[in-house]
Amino acid sequence: MTRDALKTLFHPFASGELALPSADATVLFLGAEPGFSRPEGFPANLHLVQGFRPHVLALQAQRHAVTPTPPDGAFDVVLVLSGRHRGKSELDLADALDRAKPDALILVAGAKDDGIATVKRHVETLLPVAGSMPKFHGLVFWFVRPPDAHAVAAILRAENPAGTVAGGFRTQPGMFSHGTIDAGSRLLAEHLPPDLSGRVADFCAGWGYLARAVADRCPGAKSIDLYEADFASIEAARDNLAGLAIPVGFFWHDLLSEPVAERYDAIVMNPPFHRGRAGEPSIGQGMIRAASAALRKGGRLLLVANRQLPYEETLAAAFASVEQVADGLGFKVIVARR
């Protein structure tokens, strides 16, 4: 549905409801995703912002310049692609308000199934919305930057604050397991073998919970590298792991498309298995193959996954031995040796 929402976002310009920006207008596009198409006669240069590494790589392949955080400066037009995480979408709206020029046009679009109507209703309590259009299973609405834009942005940020979970981990809306420790990750942490040693990596590291567990529970670990596709999460992990006694590396990385250059004695992993709303076990299967390729001979993968996910065949093909060592709360913990 995201591809449809991209069309929804540009539809007011394509339909003539809104005038096209001038050729010299500056346009900021927050949450930009690959596959968008500018309407005919839309010459303005776009400044794309996206923090999800696979989307970044796809946008770059389409010859777009993209940054993981909004650039400094003020823009004539700001486009916001709203997603499933309302808190993240509202934080993007706050960035839009802070970076729009006085009287700039701000457009927000999303899929109906992702709750864009709820976002619109909330925005209407904070500022006047000039117009809206339903199209392509989505909704787009727009408004002119109000004089009190910074105050409205402050309200949105206050309503969607960064949180601190048990252990002092900083998280924020839009991250995996925001505001709580994921039950699967906790189960894996509880079953980390005490003899885990050498160079360790945390694949799909999120905001650093498993990496901290390795450092705290495995005295033989000499270093730990974190690999994570979400830019905000890997930056939060930098803060959350500051001060560890062992060397720590941070990699903003797409494990399904970017090879891992280093080789490890052990890898811990709680891989995702969703792309949008649909479950896709192939994501986790690809992560398992990436982990096998990044392990030294005899190295171990320590994996937690939902009990029903069909990973055993992939594990058997990629590793010399596979053993399930725990089962609980709907999760399984597996140790595979290369």
Secondary structure as a PSIPRED ss2 file (coil, helix, strand):
# PSIPRED VFORMAT (PSIPRED V4.0)

   1 M C   1.000  0.000  0.000
   2 T H   0.000  1.000  0.000
   3 R H   0.000  1.000  0.000
   4 D H   0.000  1.000  0.000
   5 A H   0.000  1.000  0.000
   6 L H   0.000  1.000  0.000
   7 K H   0.000  1.000  0.000
   8 T H   0.000  1.000  0.000
   9 L H   0.000  1.000  0.000
  10 F H   0.000  1.000  0.000
  11 H H   0.000  1.000  0.000
  12 P H   0.000  1.000  0.000
  13 F H   0.000  1.000  0.000
  14 A H   0.000  1.000  0.000
  15 S C   1.000  0.000  0.000
  16 G C   1.000  0.000  0.000
  17 E C   1.000  0.000  0.000
  18 L C   1.000  0.000  0.000
  19 A C   1.000  0.000  0.000
  20 L C   1.000  0.000  0.000
  21 P C   1.000  0.000  0.000
  22 S C   1.000  0.000  0.000
  23 A C   1.000  0.000  0.000
  24 D C   1.000  0.000  0.000
  25 A C   1.000  0.000  0.000
  26 T E   0.000  0.000  1.000
  27 V E   0.000  0.000  1.000
  28 L E   0.000  0.000  1.000
  29 F E   0.000  0.000  1.000
  30 L E   0.000  0.000  1.000
  31 G C   1.000  0.000  0.000
  32 A C   1.000  0.000  0.000
  33 E C   1.000  0.000  0.000
  34 P C   1.000  0.000  0.000
  35 G C   1.000  0.000  0.000
  36 F C   1.000  0.000  0.000
  37 S C   1.000  0.000  0.000
  38 R C   1.000  0.000  0.000
  39 P C   1.000  0.000  0.000
  40 E C   1.000  0.000  0.000
  41 G C   1.000  0.000  0.000
  42 F C   1.000  0.000  0.000
  43 P C   1.000  0.000  0.000
  44 A C   1.000  0.000  0.000
  45 N E   0.000  0.000  1.000
  46 L E   0.000  0.000  1.000
  47 H E   0.000  0.000  1.000
  48 L E   0.000  0.000  1.000
  49 V E   0.000  0.000  1.000
  50 Q C   1.000  0.000  0.000
  51 G C   1.000  0.000  0.000
  52 F E   0.000  0.000  1.000
  53 R H   0.000  1.000  0.000
  54 P H   0.000  1.000  0.000
  55 H H   0.000  1.000  0.000
  56 V H   0.000  1.000  0.000
  57 L H   0.000  1.000  0.000
  58 A H   0.000  1.000  0.000
  59 L H   0.000  1.000  0.000
  60 Q H   0.000  1.000  0.000
  61 A H   0.000  1.000  0.000
  62 Q C   1.000  0.000  0.000
  63 R C   1.000  0.000  0.000
  64 H C   1.000  0.000  0.000
  65 A C   1.000  0.000  0.000
  66 V E   0.000  0.000  1.000
  67 T E   0.000  0.000  1.000
  68 P C   1.000  0.000  0.000
  69 T C   1.000  0.000  0.000
  70 P C   1.000  0.000  0.000
  71 P C   1.000  0.000  0.000
  72 D C   1.000  0.000  0.000
  73 G C   1.000  0.000  0.000
  74 A C   1.000  0.000  0.000
  75 F E   0.000  0.000  1.000
  76 D E   0.000  0.000  1.000
  77 V E   0.000  0.000  1.000
  78 V E   0.000  0.000  1.000
  79 L E   0.000  0.000  1.000
  80 V E   0.000  0.000  1.000
  81 L E   0.000  0.000  1.000
  82 S C   1.000  0.000  0.000
  83 G C   1.000  0.000  0.000
  84 R C   1.000  0.000  0.000
  85 H C   1.000  0.000  0.000
  86 R H   0.000  1.000  0.000
  87 G H   0.000  1.000  0.000
  88 K H   0.000  1.000  0.000
  89 S H   0.000  1.000  0.000
  90 E H   0.000  1.000  0.000
  91 L H   0.000  1.000  0.000
  92 D H   0.000  1.000  0.000
  93 L H   0.000  1.000  0.000
  94 A H   0.000  1.000  0.000
  95 D H   0.000  1.000  0.000
  96 A H   0.000  1.000  0.000
  97 L H   0.000  1.000  0.000
  98 D H   0.000  1.000  0.000
  99 R H   0.000  1.000  0.000
 100 A E   0.000  0.000  1.000
 101 K E   0.000  0.000  1.000
 102 P E   0.000  0.000  1.000
 103 D E   0.000  0.000  1.000
 104 A E   0.000  0.000  1.000
 105 L E   0.000  0.000  1.000
 106 I E   0.000  0.000  1.000
 107 L E   0.000  0.000  1.000
 108 V E   0.000  0.000  1.000
 109 A E   0.000  0.000  1.000
 110 G E   0.000  0.000  1.000
 111 A E   0.000  0.000  1.000
 112 K H   0.000  1.000  0.000
 113 D H   0.000  1.000  0.000
 114 D H   0.000  1.000  0.000
 115 G C   1.000  0.000  0.000
 116 I H   0.000  1.000  0.000
 117 A H   0.000  1.000  0.000
 118 T H   0.000  1.000  0.000
 119 V H   0.000  1.000  0.000
 120 K H   0.000  1.000  0.000
 121 R H   0.000  1.000  0.000
 122 H H   0.000  1.000  0.000
 123 V H   0.000  1.000  0.000
 124 E H   0.000  1.000  0.000
 125 T C   1.000  0.000  0.000
 126 L C   1.000  0.000  0.000
 127 L C   1.000  0.000  0.000
 128 P C   1.000  0.000  0.000
 129 V C   1.000  0.000  0.000
 130 A C   1.000  0.000  0.000
 131 G E   0.000  0.000  1.000
 132 S E   0.000  0.000  1.000
 133 M E   0.000  0.000  1.000
 134 P E   0.000  0.000  1.000
 135 K E   0.000  0.000  1.000
 136 F C   1.000  0.000  0.000
 137 H C   1.000  0.000  0.000
 138 G E   0.000  0.000  1.000
 139 L E   0.000  0.000  1.000
 140 V E   0.000  0.000  1.000
 141 F E   0.000  0.000  1.000
 142 W E   0.000  0.000  1.000
 143 F E   0.000  0.000  1.000
 144 V E   0.000  0.000  1.000
 145 R C   1.000  0.000  0.000
 146 P C   1.000  0.000  0.000
 147 P C   1.000  0.000  0.000
 148 D C   1.000  0.000  0.000
 149 A H   0.000  1.000  0.000
 150 H H   0.000  1.000  0.000
 151 A H   0.000  1.000  0.000
 152 V H   0.000  1.000  0.000
 153 A H   0.000  1.000  0.000
 154 A H   0.000  1.000  0.000
 155 I H   0.000  1.000  0.000
 156 L H   0.000  1.000  0.000
 157 R H   0.000  1.000  0.000
 158 A H   0.000  1.000  0.000
 159 E H   0.000  1.000  0.000
 160 N C   1.000  0.000  0.000
 161 P C   1.000  0.000  0.000
 162 A C   1.000  0.000  0.000
 163 G E   0.000  0.000  1.000
 164 T E   0.000  0.000  1.000
 165 V E   0.000  0.000  1.000
 166 A C   1.000  0.000  0.000
 167 G C   1.000  0.000  0.000
 168 G C   1.000  0.000  0.000
 169 F E   0.000  0.000  1.000
 170 R E   0.000  0.000  1.000
 171 T E   0.000  0.000  1.000
 172 Q C   1.000  0.000  0.000
 173 P C   1.000  0.000  0.000
 174 G C   1.000  0.000  0.000
 175 M C   1.000  0.000  0.000
 176 F C   1.000  0.000  0.000
 177 S C   1.000  0.000  0.000
 178 H C   1.000  0.000  0.000
 179 G C   1.000  0.000  0.000
 180 T C   1.000  0.000  0.000
 181 I C   1.000  0.000  0.000
 182 D C   1.000  0.000  0.000
 183 A H   0.000  1.000  0.000
 184 G H   0.000  1.000  0.000
 185 S H   0.000  1.000  0.000
 186 R H   0.000  1.000  0.000
 187 L H   0.000  1.000  0.000
 188 L H   0.000  1.000  0.000
 189 A H   0.000  1.000  0.000
 190 E H   0.000  1.000  0.000
 191 H C   1.000  0.000  0.000
 192 L C   1.000  0.000  0.000
 193 P C   1.000  0.000  0.000
 194 P C   1.000  0.000  0.000
 195 D C   1.000  0.000  0.000
 196 L C   1.000  0.000  0.000
 197 S E   0.000  0.000  1.000
 198 G E   0.000  0.000  1.000
 199 R E   0.000  0.000  1.000
 200 V E   0.000  0.000  1.000
 201 A E   0.000  0.000  1.000
 202 D E   0.000  0.000  1.000
 203 F E   0.000  0.000  1.000
 204 C C   1.000  0.000  0.000
 205 A C   1.000  0.000  0.000
 206 G C   1.000  0.000  0.000
 207 W C   1.000  0.000  0.000
 208 G C   1.000  0.000  0.000
 209 Y H   0.000  1.000  0.000
 210 L H   0.000  1.000  0.000
 211 A H   0.000  1.000  0.000
 212 R H   0.000  1.000  0.000
 213 A H   0.000  1.000  0.000
 214 V H   0.000  1.000  0.000
 215 A H   0.000  1.000  0.000
 216 D H   0.000  1.000  0.000
 217 R H   0.000  1.000  0.000
 218 C C   1.000  0.000  0.000
 219 P C   1.000  0.000  0.000
 220 G E   0.000  0.000  1.000
 221 A E   0.000  0.000  1.000
 222 K E   0.000  0.000  1.000
 223 S E   0.000  0.000  1.000
 224 I E   0.000  0.000  1.000
 225 D E   0.000  0.000  1.000
 226 L E   0.000  0.000  1.000
 227 Y E   0.000  0.000  1.000
 228 E E   0.000  0.000  1.000
 229 A C   1.000  0.000  0.000
 230 D E   0.000  0.000  1.000
 231 F H   0.000  1.000  0.000
 232 A H   0.000  1.000  0.000
 233 S H   0.000  1.000  0.000
 234 I H   0.000  1.000  0.000
 235 E H   0.000  1.000  0.000
 236 A H   0.000  1.000  0.000
 237 A H   0.000  1.000  0.000
 238 R H   0.000  1.000  0.000
 239 D H   0.000  1.000  0.000
 240 N H   0.000  1.000  0.000
 241 L C   1.000  0.000  0.000
 242 A C   1.000  0.000  0.000
 243 G C   1.000  0.000  0.000
 244 L C   1.000  0.000  0.000
 245 A C   1.000  0.000  0.000
 246 I C   1.000  0.000  0.000
 247 P C   1.000  0.000  0.000
 248 V E   0.000  0.000  1.000
 249 G E   0.000  0.000  1.000
 250 F E   0.000  0.000  1.000
 251 F E   0.000  0.000  1.000
 252 W E   0.000  0.000  1.000
 253 H C   1.000  0.000  0.000
 254 D C   1.000  0.000  0.000
 255 L C   1.000  0.000  0.000
 256 L C   1.000  0.000  0.000
 257 S C   1.000  0.000  0.000
 258 E C   1.000  0.000  0.000
 259 P C   1.000  0.000  0.000
 260 V C   1.000  0.000  0.000
 261 A C   1.000  0.000  0.000
 262 E C   1.000  0.000  0.000
 263 R C   1.000  0.000  0.000
 264 Y E   0.000  0.000  1.000
 265 D E   0.000  0.000  1.000
 266 A E   0.000  0.000  1.000
 267 I E   0.000  0.000  1.000
 268 V E   0.000  0.000  1.000
 269 M E   0.000  0.000  1.000
 270 N C   1.000  0.000  0.000
 271 P C   1.000  0.000  0.000
 272 P C   1.000  0.000  0.000
 273 F C   1.000  0.000  0.000
 274 H E   0.000  0.000  1.000
 275 R E   0.000  0.000  1.000
 276 G C   1.000  0.000  0.000
 277 R C   1.000  0.000  0.000
 278 A E   0.000  0.000  1.000
 279 G E   0.000  0.000  1.000
 280 E C   1.000  0.000  0.000
 281 P H   0.000  1.000  0.000
 282 S H   0.000  1.000  0.000
 283 I H   0.000  1.000  0.000
 284 G H   0.000  1.000  0.000
 285 Q H   0.000  1.000  0.000
 286 G H   0.000  1.000  0.000
 287 M H   0.000  1.000  0.000
 288 I H   0.000  1.000  0.000
 289 R H   0.000  1.000  0.000
 290 A H   0.000  1.000  0.000
 291 A H   0.000  1.000  0.000
 292 S H   0.000  1.000  0.000
 293 A H   0.000  1.000  0.000
 294 A H   0.000  1.000  0.000
 295 L E   0.000  0.000  1.000
 296 R E   0.000  0.000  1.000
 297 K E   0.000  0.000  1.000
 298 G E   0.000  0.000  1.000
 299 G E   0.000  0.000  1.000
 300 R E   0.000  0.000  1.000
 301 L E   0.000  0.000  1.000
 302 L E   0.000  0.000  1.000
 303 L E   0.000  0.000  1.000
 304 V E   0.000  0.000  1.000
 305 A E   0.000  0.000  1.000
 306 N E   0.000  0.000  1.000
 307 R C   1.000  0.000  0.000
 308 Q C   1.000  0.000  0.000
 309 L C   1.000  0.000  0.000
 310 P C   1.000  0.000  0.000
 311 Y C   1.000  0.000  0.000
 312 E H   0.000  1.000  0.000
 313 E H   0.000  1.000  0.000
 314 T H   0.000  1.000  0.000
 315 L H   0.000  1.000  0.000
 316 A H   0.000  1.000  0.000
 317 A H   0.000  1.000  0.000
 318 A H   0.000  1.000  0.000
 319 F C   1.000  0.000  0.000
 320 A C   1.000  0.000  0.000
 321 S E   0.000  0.000  1.000
 322 V E   0.000  0.000  1.000
 323 E E   0.000  0.000  1.000
 324 Q E   0.000  0.000  1.000
 325 V E   0.000  0.000  1.000
 326 A E   0.000  0.000  1.000
 327 D E   0.000  0.000  1.000
 328 G E   0.000  0.000  1.000
 329 L C   1.000  0.000  0.000
 330 G C   1.000  0.000  0.000
 331 F E   0.000  0.000  1.000
 332 K E   0.000  0.000  1.000
 333 V E   0.000  0.000  1.000
 334 I E   0.000  0.000  1.000
 335 V E   0.000  0.000  1.000
 336 A E   0.000  0.000  1.000
 337 R E   0.000  0.000  1.000
 338 R C   1.000  0.000  0.000
